């Protein structure tokens, strides 16, 4: 069987081949970097795209201006910052707070405090102090809604509390509240450290 190929057949095959080639070329637009390459005729406003690696469709001519652009535009300006959100609840405390020296006179005052959420805590406070006068009486309490531990004494001959004083207690906060160290007397408290460690449960033992 003999197949006769006419000029019309050859022309049709040429058109099909060109279409396939053009389809393959357009698959490379945009290029691997996401950049689209175009050719622009300013006089007519005509814009077309091309693949600069294969020049299919054909590369920009001398009458065209090459233009490149990216599918993703540049990052815009930063927007106006929003308002500050509401203050969150304090998390479980497993740390300490220190305060600079505070002179306690008259009816006394708070020298350290920790705000704690509801829960069970082991509380401890440690401090030293001095006074302008020797043998000055003082009293300090660890407070958790009420006094849970108290220490009293006097400064020595050198006007100082020679040994660090320690207060300790276990306390359950039914709701959020403060643990504080409260002192009275003419004592200047220094090196105060208040610690609260949250625990799972507290068990009382009585003999």
C-alpha positions in Angstrom: 0.0 0.0 0.0 1.4 3.4 -1.0 0.7 6.5 1.0 0.8 9.7 -1.0 1.9 12.8 1.0 0.7 16.0 -0.5 2.0 19.6 0.0 -1.2 20.3 2.1 -0.3 17.3 4.4 3.2 18.6 4.9 1.9 22.1 5.7 -0.6 20.8 8.2 2.1 18.7 9.9 4.4 21.8 10.1 1.6 23.8 11.8 1.0 21.0 14.3 4.8 20.7 15.1 5.0 24.5 15.6 2.1 24.4 18.0 3.7 21.6 20.0 7.0 23.5 20.1 5.2 26.6 21.2 3.4 24.7 23.9 6.7 23.2 25.2 8.3 26.7 25.2 5.4 28.3 27.2 5.9 25.6 29.8 9.1 27.5 30.8 7.2 30.7 31.5 7.8 31.9 34.2 11.4 30.6 34.4 12.8 28.6 37.2 13.2 31.7 39.4 9.6 32.7 39.0 10.5 35.6 36.7 8.3 36.4 33.6 10.1 37.9 30.6 8.2 40.1 28.2 8.7 42.3 25.2 6.8 45.6 25.0 6.2 47.9 22.0 5.7 51.4 23.4 4.2 52.8 20.2 1.3 50.3 20.2 1.2 49.1 23.8 1.6 45.5 22.6 3.0 43.2 25.2 4.0 39.6 24.8 6.0 37.0 26.8 9.1 35.0 25.8 11.4 32.5 27.2 14.9 34.1 27.3 16.6 30.7 27.5 14.9 29.2 24.4 13.9 32.4 22.7 10.5 30.7 22.0 8.4 32.7 21.4 11.0 34.8 19.6 13.3 37.1 21.7 12.7 40.8 21.9 13.5 42.7 18.8 15.1 46.1 18.5 11.7 47.7 18.3 10.7 46.2 21.6 11.7 46.9 25.2 12.5 43.9 27.4 10.5 43.8 30.6 10.9 41.4 33.5 8.5 41.0 36.4 7.9 38.5 39.2 4.7 36.6 39.9 5.0 37.7 43.6 5.2 41.4 44.2 7.6 43.1 46.7 6.7 43.0 50.3 4.5 45.9 51.3 5.0 48.4 54.1 4.5 47.3 57.6 1.1 48.0 58.9 0.2 50.1 62.0 0.8 48.0 65.2 -2.4 46.9 66.9 -3.4 47.7 70.4 -1.9 45.8 73.3 -4.0 42.9 74.3 -5.4 42.2 77.7 -2.9 41.1 80.4 -2.9 37.4 80.8 -3.2 35.5 84.0 0.2 34.9 85.7 1.5 31.4 85.2 2.7 29.1 88.0 5.5 30.7 89.9 8.7 28.7 90.4 11.1 31.5 91.0 11.9 34.4 93.4 11.8 38.1 93.7 14.4 40.3 95.3 14.0 43.9 96.4 16.6 46.6 97.2 17.1 47.7 100.8 14.0 49.3 102.4 14.0 51.1 105.7 11.1 49.9 107.8 9.9 52.4 110.4 6.8 53.1 112.4 4.0 50.7 111.8 6.1 48.7 109.2 5.7 47.8 105.6 6.1 45.2 102.8 9.6 44.5 101.6 8.9 41.8 99.0 5.9 40.3 97.3 4.9 37.6 94.7 1.5 37.5 92.9 0.5 33.8 92.6 -2.4 32.1 90.9 -4.6 29.7 92.8 -2.8 26.6 93.9 -0.6 24.9 96.5 2.7 26.5 97.3 5.8 26.1 99.4 6.8 29.6 100.5 10.2 30.7 101.9 11.8 34.1 102.6 15.4 34.9 103.5 16.7 38.3 104.5 19.2 40.2 106.5 19.1 43.8 107.9 20.7 46.5 109.9 19.8 49.5 112.0 21.1 52.9 113.0 21.1 51.7 116.6 22.4 48.6 118.4 19.9 46.1 119.9 17.0 47.4 117.7 14.0 45.0 118.0 12.4 43.9 114.7 9.7 41.5 113.6 9.1 40.1 110.1 6.2 37.9 108.9 5.6 35.8 105.8 2.1 36.7 104.8 -0.3 34.8 102.5 -3.6 36.5 103.2 -2.7 36.2 106.9 0.5 35.6 108.8 1.8 32.1 108.2 5.3 32.4 109.8 6.9 35.1 111.9 10.4 35.8 113.1 11.4 38.4 115.7 14.7 39.5 117.2 17.2 42.3 117.8 20.1 43.7 115.9 23.5 43.0 117.5 26.1 45.3 118.9 27.2 46.2 115.4 23.7 47.3 114.5 23.3 44.3 112.2 21.3 41.1 112.0 24.3 39.0 111.9 22.7 35.8 110.7 20.3 35.5 107.7 16.7 35.1 108.9 14.5 32.5 107.3 10.7 32.2 107.1 9.0 29.1 105.7 5.4 28.0 105.2 3.1 25.8 103.0 -0.1 27.5 101.9 -3.1 26.9 99.6 -4.4 29.9 97.6 -8.1 29.3 96.8 -7.9 32.2 94.4 -5.0 34.3 93.0 -3.3 36.5 95.6 0.0 37.8 97.0 2.6 36.2 99.2 4.5 39.0 101.0 7.2 39.7 103.5 6.1 42.3 106.0 8.5 43.8 108.6 8.2 46.4 111.4 10.6 48.2 113.6 13.5 50.5 112.7 15.2 47.8 110.6 16.6 48.3 107.2 16.0 45.1 105.3 18.6 43.9 102.7 19.3 40.9 100.6 15.6 39.7 100.8 14.6 36.7 98.6 11.0 35.5 98.5 10.5 32.1 96.8 7.2 30.3 95.9 7.3 26.8 94.4 4.0 25.3 93.2 3.3 21.7 94.2 0.5 19.3 93.4 -0.9 18.8 96.8 -0.3 19.6 100.5 -0.8 17.0 103.2 -1.1 18.0 106.9 0.2 15.7 109.6 -0.7 16.1 113.2 0.6 13.9 116.1 
